[in-house]
């Protein structure tokens, strides 16, 4: 709850006493989870990434960076005046004050109006605690604020201290052995609930991604196989010479032991997927005995432990980018579902299409491509792109780098995740460029920088109640 809404709630409550006998219910606890959480063994890695990494140095000079950082900028940049000793970043101040040589975690939230970043450090020494207590006395900017937030176990009240460094307002939550810092006091309160459990780092860093919020169209698949709150955890290895992190392996906790079945990809799978695809997830599921609504329902209603030993098929959901409607000028995503089915199986066409026949929001088209694949999409353009790729009219996944093909071809696997970050952020740049007038030189500079972002491909199977994914990037 924000300060303004707290005041309004108090006003409504006190005035309503004259008209009602029952007390108003308490406000709901804030329970939004971070979209990303980055944990590092040493805060120096982040400082070097921001100050020494060549790509980041160039990126910070662009208009695109200023546009993307309009939310996080007040936190990461410009805390102090230039004539002061601090170097212009909240991260620098925190680093120089308490984090030098220490682990640190950063939470980034979505759907916030401003200031979506918080910092967290734990296991404070006696000297560091004394330093923070002194800082609170010097920079306190009013009484503590109380927030009701939902933690890992239950909702609870958290007190946050408002601070002011010259013209900048900062919120701080100081627990028994952990401090959380940021600009939004409610997010600081929420992030402080993570102090109780420290992340386990196998490498120099760990990136945790909230898959349900990052990819809403994947939620059904995620909820079926993974924990409702499961997060994709990517190990990050530090490359000192280039001052950057590179992705290693990844892991996802699973909800039901034995829920994942494995299989191999058909050869036509590589030939059907456009090389320009931006995001992709493939999940192997048991093959229905009949491709009818009843047959598909029978498979999905089975307990996961009964899936073992059955023939499997890969179901793929692919995001091809964004398309602007020529008349409405509205942007819409081009996504498609691809299922391999034996050629000439018309029962499959009828059965699978019936799954979408009851929707009242949009029509779903389908077509057989590459002989033994059926592609479904509410947008004909998505189907056309995949069909053209099958006919060799455009580059396909078959032209991926050798290390990518080696990671997924001819071996048994449960899940495949693919992300072309360069194309994904490039499409967002296209949308931004068409919604406002950007200098052509600035657009060119931004495109060049985005072209240097990596592409990731993860493939894996279930092990020890986790989906373990081996990563390849380029």
C-alpha positions in Angstrom: 0.0 0.0 0.0 1.3 3.4 -0.9 1.4 6.3 1.6 -1.4 8.1 -0.3 -3.7 5.1 -0.3 -3.0 4.6 3.4 -4.2 8.1 4.2 -7.3 7.7 2.1 -8.1 4.3 3.7 -7.7 5.9 7.2 -10.1 8.8 6.2 -12.7 6.4 4.8 -12.5 4.2 7.9 -12.9 7.0 10.4 -15.8 8.7 8.6 -17.6 5.4 8.2 -17.7 4.7 12.0 -20.8 7.0 12.2 -22.7 4.9 9.7 -21.5 1.3 10.3 -21.2 -0.9 13.4 -18.7 -3.4 11.9 -15.0 -2.5 11.4 -13.9 -2.4 7.8 -11.7 -5.4 6.7 -8.0 -4.9 6.7 -6.3 -4.1 3.4 -5.0 -7.1 1.4 -1.3 -7.9 1.8 1.0 -7.0 -1.1 2.1 -10.2 -2.7 3.5 -9.4 -6.1 6.7 -11.3 -6.7 9.9 -9.9 -8.4 10.1 -10.4 -12.1 13.9 -10.9 -11.8 16.2 -11.5 -8.8 20.0 -11.2 -9.4 22.3 -12.6 -6.7 26.1 -12.2 -6.9 28.8 -13.5 -4.6 30.6 -10.1 -4.7 29.0 -6.7 -5.4 32.2 -5.7 -7.2 31.0 -7.7 -10.2 28.0 -5.4 -10.6 30.2 -2.3 -10.2 32.6 -3.6 -12.9 29.7 -4.5 -15.1 28.3 -1.0 -15.0 31.6 0.8 -15.2 34.0 -1.5 -17.2 31.9 -3.6 -19.5 32.4 -2.2 -23.1 28.8 -3.0 -24.2 27.3 -1.4 -21.1 29.5 1.7 -21.4 28.2 2.3 -25.0 24.6 1.3 -24.0 24.5 4.0 -21.3 25.2 6.7 -23.9 22.1 5.8 -25.9 18.6 7.3 -25.9 17.2 3.8 -25.6 19.1 3.3 -22.3 17.6 6.5 -20.9 14.1 5.3 -22.0 14.5 1.8 -20.5 15.9 3.2 -17.3 13.3 5.8 -16.7 12.0 3.5 -13.9 15.2 2.2 -12.5 17.3 5.3 -13.2 16.5 7.1 -9.9 17.8 4.1 -8.1 20.8 3.2 -10.1 21.9 6.7 -11.1 22.2 10.2 -9.8 21.7 9.7 -6.1 24.4 12.2 -5.1 25.5 15.6 -6.4 28.6 15.6 -8.6 30.7 17.5 -6.1 30.1 14.9 -3.4 32.3 11.9 -2.8 29.7 9.4 -3.9 30.1 8.4 -7.6 26.5 9.1 -8.8 24.9 5.7 -8.2 23.0 4.2 -5.3 24.8 1.0 -6.0 28.2 2.8 -5.6 27.0 4.2 -2.2 25.8 0.9 -1.0 29.0 -0.8 -2.3 31.4 1.7 -0.7 29.4 1.7 2.6 28.7 -2.0 3.2 29.1 -4.3 0.3 32.8 -4.3 -0.7 33.7 -7.9 -1.2 30.2 -9.1 0.0 27.3 -10.9 -1.6 24.3 -8.8 -2.7 20.8 -9.4 -4.3 18.8 -7.2 -6.5 15.0 -7.5 -7.1 13.3 -6.0 -10.1 9.5 -5.8 -10.1 7.1 -5.3 -13.1 3.9 -3.3 -13.4 5.1 -0.5 -11.1 4.8 3.2 -11.9 8.4 3.9 -10.9 11.4 2.7 -9.0 11.1 -1.1 -9.4 14.5 -2.0 -8.0 15.6 -3.0 -4.5 19.0 -4.1 -3.1 19.4 -6.6 -0.3 22.4 -7.7 1.8 22.6 -10.1 4.7 25.0 -11.5 7.4 26.1 -8.0 8.5 29.0 -7.6 10.8 28.8 -5.7 14.1 30.7 -2.8 12.4 28.3 -2.7 9.5 25.3 -2.7 11.7 26.7 0.2 13.6 27.3 2.1 10.4 23.7 1.5 9.2 22.3 2.6 12.5 24.3 5.8 12.3 23.2 6.4 8.7 19.6 6.1 9.8 20.0 8.7 12.5 21.6 11.2 10.1 19.4 10.7 7.1 16.0 9.7 8.6 13.2 11.5 6.9 10.2 10.9 9.2 8.6 8.1 11.1 8.7 4.5 10.0 6.0 3.4 7.5 4.1 0.1 8.1 3.2 -2.2 5.2 1.3 -5.5 5.1 3.2 -7.9 2.7 3.0 -11.6 2.0 6.1 -13.5 2.7 7.1 -17.1 1.9 5.1 -18.5 4.8 2.4 -15.9 5.7 1.5 -12.3 5.5 3.0 -9.9 8.0 3.6 -6.3 8.9 6.9 -4.8 7.9 8.3 -1.4 9.0 10.3 0.7 6.6 12.4 3.7 7.4 12.3 6.7 5.1 15.6 8.4 4.4 16.7 11.5 2.4 20.1 11.9 0.9 20.1 15.6 -0.2 17.2 15.7 -2.8 16.8 11.9 -3.1 14.4 9.9 -1.1 15.3 6.3 -0.2 13.5 3.6 1.8 15.4 1.1 4.1 14.3 -1.9 6.0 16.8 -3.0 8.7 16.2 -6.4 10.1 18.2 -8.4 12.6 20.9 -9.4 10.2 19.8 -8.0 6.8 19.2 -4.7 5.2 17.0 -3.9 2.1 17.3 -0.6 0.3 15.3 1.0 -2.6 13.1 3.9 -3.6 9.7 2.4 -3.3 9.0 1.6 0.4 6.3 -1.0 -0.4 8.7 -2.9 -2.6 11.4 -2.6 0.0 9.0 -4.1 2.6 8.2 -7.0 0.2 11.8 -7.7 -0.7 12.8 -7.8 2.9 10.7 -10.9 3.4 13.4 -12.7 1.3 16.0 -12.0 4.0 15.2 -15.3 5.8 16.5 -17.6 3.1 19.7 -16.9 1.3 20.1 -18.1 -2.3 22.5 -21.0 -3.1 25.0 -19.9 -5.7 26.9 -22.6 -7.6 28.8 -19.9 -9.7 29.6 -16.2 -9.3 26.0 -15.2 -9.9 22.4 -16.5 -10.1 19.5 -15.0 -12.1 16.1 -16.0 -11.0 13.2 -15.4 -13.4 9.5 -15.4 -12.6 8.3 -17.3 -15.7 4.6 -16.9 -15.1 4.8 -13.1 -15.1 7.5 -12.9 -17.9 5.5 -15.1 -20.3 1.8 -15.0 -19.4 0.9 -17.1 -22.5 3.0 -19.9 -21.0 1.2 -20.0 -17.7 -1.0 -23.0 -18.5 2.0 -25.1 -19.4 4.0 -23.8 -16.4 1.2 -24.4 -13.9 0.7 -27.9 -15.2 4.3 -29.1 -14.7 6.0 -26.7 -12.4 5.3 -25.2 -9.0 2.9 -22.3 -9.2 5.6 -20.0 -7.9 8.5 -21.8 -9.6 11.3 -19.6 -11.0 13.8 -20.4 -13.7 17.2 -20.2 -12.0 20.2 -19.5 -14.4 23.8 -19.9 -13.1 26.0 -17.0 -14.1 29.7 -17.3 -14.7 31.8 -14.2 -14.4 34.3 -13.4 -17.2 36.8 -11.0 -15.6 38.5 -9.9 -18.8 35.3 -8.7 -20.4 33.6 -7.7 -17.1 30.5 -9.6 -17.9 28.3 -12.6 -16.8 27.6 -15.5 -19.2 24.8 -18.0 -18.7 25.6 -21.5 -17.5 23.2 -24.2 -16.7 19.6 -23.6 -15.4 17.2 -25.3 -13.0 13.5 -25.2 -12.4 11.8 -26.9 -9.3 9.0 -29.2 -10.4 5.7 -29.8 -8.7 5.1 -33.5 -9.4 8.0 -35.9 -9.3 7.8 -37.9 -12.6 5.7 -35.3 -14.4 8.3 -34.9 -17.1 8.5 -37.5 -19.9 11.3 -37.4 -22.5 11.6 -38.0 -26.2 13.6 -37.0 -29.3 12.6 -34.3 -31.8 11.4 -35.2 -35.3 13.7 -34.0 -38.1 11.0 -31.7 -39.4 10.9 -29.7 -36.1 14.1 -27.9 -37.0 13.0 -27.2 -40.6 9.6 -25.7 -39.5 10.8 -23.1 -36.9 11.8 -19.8 -38.4 15.3 -18.7 -37.5 13.8 -15.3 -36.6 11.8 -16.8 -33.7 12.3 -14.8 -30.5 11.0 -17.1 -27.7 10.2 -20.8 -27.6 9.3 -23.5 -25.2 8.9 -27.2 -26.1 7.5 -29.7 -23.7 7.2 -33.5 -24.3 3.9 -35.1 -23.3 2.4 -38.6 -23.7 1.0 -39.2 -27.2 -2.8 -39.7 -27.0 -4.1 -43.0 -28.1 -6.5 -41.1 -30.3 -6.3 -37.5 -31.5 -9.8 -36.6 -30.3 -10.9 -34.3 -27.5 -11.6 -37.4 -25.4 -8.2 -38.9 -26.2 -6.3 -35.8 -25.4 -8.3 -35.3 -22.2 -7.6 -38.8 -21.1 -3.8 -38.2 -21.3 -3.9 -34.9 -19.4 -6.2 -36.4 -16.7 -3.8 -39.2 -15.9 -1.6 -38.9 -12.8 2.0 -38.0 -13.9 3.4 -41.2 -12.5 1.4 -43.1 -15.2 3.1 -41.2 -18.0 6.4 -43.1 -17.9 6.9 -45.6 -20.6 4.3 -44.2 -23.0 5.2 -42.9 -26.5 5.7 -39.1 -26.4 5.4 -36.1 -28.6 6.9 -32.6 -28.3 4.4 -29.7 -28.0 6.0 -26.4 -29.0 4.8 -22.8 -28.3 6.8 -20.3 -30.3 6.7 -16.4 -30.3 7.6 -15.0 -33.7 7.6 -11.3 -32.8 5.1 -8.5 -32.9 2.9 -7.3 -35.9 1.2 -4.0 -36.3 -2.4 -4.1 -37.7 -2.4 -1.9 -40.8 -5.8 -0.2 -40.0 -5.9 -0.1 -36.2 -2.1 0.4 -35.8 -2.4 -1.9 -32.7 0.5 -4.2 -32.0 -0.2 -7.9 -31.5 2.0 -10.9 -30.9 2.6 -13.6 -33.5 2.5 -16.9 -31.6 1.9 -20.5 -32.7 1.4 -23.9 -31.3 3.1 -26.8 -33.2 2.3 -30.5 -32.7 3.8 -33.4 -34.6 1.3 -35.9 -36.0 1.7 -38.7 -38.5 1.0 -37.6 -42.0 -2.5 -38.3 -43.4 -4.0 -38.4 -39.9 -7.1 -36.3 -40.5 -8.5 -37.4 -37.2 -5.7 -35.4 -35.5 -6.7 -32.3 -37.5 -10.3 -32.6 -36.4 -9.5 -33.5 -32.9 -6.9 -30.8 -32.2 -9.0 -28.1 -33.9 -12.0 -29.0 -31.7 -9.9 -27.9 -28.6 -10.1 -24.3 -29.9 -13.7 -24.4 -31.3 -15.4 -23.2 -28.1 -13.4 -20.0 -27.6 -15.5 -16.9 -27.9 -12.6 -14.4 -28.1 -10.9 -15.3 -31.4 -10.7 -17.8 -34.1 -7.8 -20.3 -34.3 -6.6 -21.4 -37.7 -4.6 -24.5 -38.4 -2.6 -26.1 -41.2 -0.4 -29.2 -41.8 3.2 -28.2 -42.6 6.4 -30.1 -43.2 4.2 -33.2 -43.8 3.9 -34.3 -40.2 3.4 -31.1 -38.2 0.2 -29.3 -37.4 0.5 -25.6 -36.6 -2.2 -23.6 -34.8 -2.5 -19.8 -34.4 -5.1 -17.1 -34.1 -3.1 -15.1 -36.6 -2.8 -16.3 -40.3 0.5 -14.5 -40.6 2.1 -16.7 -38.0 1.0 -19.9 -39.8 2.2 -18.4 -43.1 5.7 -17.7 -41.7 6.0 -21.3 -40.5 4.7 -22.8 -43.7 7.1 -20.7 -45.8 10.0 -21.8 -43.6 9.0 -25.5 -44.2 9.1 -24.7 -48.0 12.6 -23.3 -47.7 11.6 -19.7 -48.3 13.4 -18.6 -45.1 16.1 -19.7 -42.7 15.1 -22.2 -40.1 16.4 -23.7 -36.9 18.3 -26.2 -39.1 20.7 -23.3 -39.7 21.4 -22.7 -36.0 25.1 -22.7 -34.9 26.5 -26.2 -34.6 26.8 -26.0 -30.8 23.0 -25.3 -30.6 22.1 -28.2 -32.9 24.4 -30.5 -30.9 22.5 -29.6 -27.7 19.1 -30.6 -29.0 19.5 -33.1 -31.9 19.3 -36.8 -31.6 19.1 -37.0 -27.8 16.3 -37.6 -25.3 15.1 -34.5 -23.5 12.0 -33.2 -21.6 12.1 -29.5 -22.2 13.7 -27.0 -24.6 13.8 -23.2 -23.9 15.1 -20.8 -26.6 15.5 -17.0 -26.3 16.9 -14.7 -29.0 17.4 -11.6 -26.8 18.7 -9.5 -29.7 15.5 -10.0 -31.7 13.2 -9.8 -28.7 14.5 -6.4 -27.6 14.9 -5.3 -31.2 11.1 -5.8 -31.7 10.4 -3.6 -28.7 12.7 -1.0 -30.2 10.6 -1.1 -33.4 7.5 -0.5 -31.4 9.0 2.3 -29.5 10.5 3.9 -32.7 7.1 3.9 -34.4 5.2 5.3 -31.4 7.5 8.3 -31.1 10.0 10.2 -33.3 13.6 9.0 -32.7 16.7 10.4 -34.4 17.7 8.0 -37.2 21.3 8.0 -35.9 20.1 7.1 -32.4 18.0 4.2 -33.8 20.9 2.9 -35.8 23.2 3.1 -32.7 20.6 1.2 -30.6 20.1 -1.5 -33.3 23.9 -2.0 -33.5 24.1 -2.5 -29.7 21.1 -4.8 -29.6 22.7 -6.9 -32.3 25.4 -7.8 -29.8 23.0 -9.4 -27.3 23.3 -13.2 -27.0 20.9 -16.0 -28.0 20.3 -18.8 -25.5 19.2 -22.4 -25.9 18.5 -24.6 -22.9 17.7 -28.3 -23.0 17.2 -30.7 -20.1 15.5 -33.5 -18.2 14.2 -34.0 -14.7 16.7 -34.8 -12.0 16.3 -34.8 -8.2 12.9 -33.0 -8.4 14.3 -30.3 -10.6 14.3 -29.7 -14.3 18.0 -29.4 -15.0 18.8 -27.5 -18.3 22.2 -27.4 -20.0 22.7 -24.0 -21.6 24.3 -22.9 -24.8 24.7 -19.2 -25.7 26.2 -17.2 -28.6 
